[in-house]
Amino acid sequence: MKPLLLFVFLIFSISITNAGDLTGKPAPDFSAKDTEGKDITLSDFRGKVVLLDFWATWCVPCNEEFPYLVKFYESHQKDDFIILAVNIDNKEEHMDRFLRKCYAEYIPNAKFPVIYDKDKKIPPLFDLQSMPTTIFIDKKGVVRYIHTGFNDSRKKEFREELDTLLHEKG
């Protein structure tokens, strides 16, 4: 039993260490098309707080996090804040089905850009180690907070971190 616990601890530690390497550094810029066909470039959102979320429909914590993000965005969409969600499913129809269901069940007017990254080019820019990974980027384009996984305690952290970043000067 002890070797298994050690293995889990090491994997968890590695993912925190690798993801944390970007904290305090400018976020790597990228361009892609969202599901509406609009061109998205991360640097276009300078001056806003960006929550960059990497998710997939096969990821159980992602299925819990995404509906929360819809509600979170709905309550903050009038602020200098945007969520960019990057989906890495192997099949676009899985993402489409999930999004239709999510928006129908929750808040249909709280849509934020979703990018389907079929070639998985964006995750390596952020040294993604696990799913979901949620990254807060400040108004200057600097990575400030990185979270891997999702549970109820993240909700409070997200609110507090967004509040901190919204009150900083851009």
C-alpha positions, -999 to 999 in steps of 0.1 A, spaced: 0 0 0 28 24 9 45 22 -26 11 31 -42 7 62 -20 43 72 -27 36 69 -65 4 90 -63 23 117 -43 51 118 -68 28 121 -97 8 149 -80 41 167 -70 54 165 -106 22 180 -121 23 209 -96 60 215 -102 57 215 -140 26 237 -141 40 260 -115 70 268 -137 48 293 -156 36 312 -126 48 348 -127 58 346 -163 40 359 -194 14 335 -207 25 318 -240 5 334 -268 -15 313 -292 -41 317 -319 -70 294 -328 -106 294 -339 -134 291 -314 -164 269 -320 -182 299 -336 -154 302 -362 -140 334 -347 -102 339 -345 -90 339 -309 -56 352 -299 -48 351 -262 -29 384 -263 -60 401 -277 -75 398 -241 -48 420 -224 -65 443 -201 -89 416 -189 -84 388 -165 -84 355 -184 -93 321 -170 -78 296 -194 -93 262 -189 -82 230 -205 -108 202 -204 -122 171 -221 -155 153 -220 -138 121 -209 -124 138 -178 -148 133 -148 -136 164 -128 -140 185 -161 -176 174 -163 -181 189 -128 -160 220 -134 -174 232 -168 -210 238 -156 -195 257 -126 -175 278 -150 -206 287 -169 -223 299 -137 -191 316 -126 -188 334 -159 -225 344 -158 -220 362 -125 -188 380 -137 -193 385 -175 -198 423 -170 -163 425 -153 -130 428 -171 -130 390 -173 -132 363 -199 -130 325 -199 -113 307 -227 -119 270 -227 -97 247 -247 -111 213 -254 -88 184 -263 -114 156 -271 -104 133 -299 -138 138 -315 -154 172 -319 -189 157 -317 -183 147 -281 -175 183 -272 -205 196 -292 -229 172 -275 -215 182 -240 -218 219 -247 -254 217 -260 -264 198 -229 -245 221 -205 -259 253 -220 -294 239 -221 -293 228 -185 -275 258 -171 -273 294 -184 -276 297 -221 -266 334 -222 -232 328 -204 -213 315 -234 -176 321 -235 -152 312 -263 -145 274 -265 -116 262 -287 -116 227 -301 -79 219 -302 -80 187 -323 -43 187 -329 -35 194 -292 -11 222 -300 -20 245 -272 -16 223 -241 22 218 -246 26 256 -245 14 255 -209 32 222 -200 -1 206 -193 2 176 -170 -34 167 -159 -70 175 -166 -86 198 -159 -60 225 -157 -72 260 -150 -49 290 -153 -56 326 -142 -38 352 -163 -37 388 -151 -46 419 -170 -9 423 -181 -8 388 -196 11 371 -167 2 337 -154 -8 342 -118 -25 310 -105 -26 274 -118 -49 247 -107 -50 211 -116 -81 190 -109 -114 204 -96 -134 200 -64 -157 222 -44 -128 239 -26 -117 253 -60 -149 274 -62 -139 296 -33 -103 298 -46 -115 309 -81 -137 336 -66 -110 349 -44 -83 349 -71 -106 365 -96 -115 392 -71 -77 399 -64 -69 401 -101 -99 423 -110 -88 449 -84 -53 451 -96 -44 478 -121 -39 466 -156 
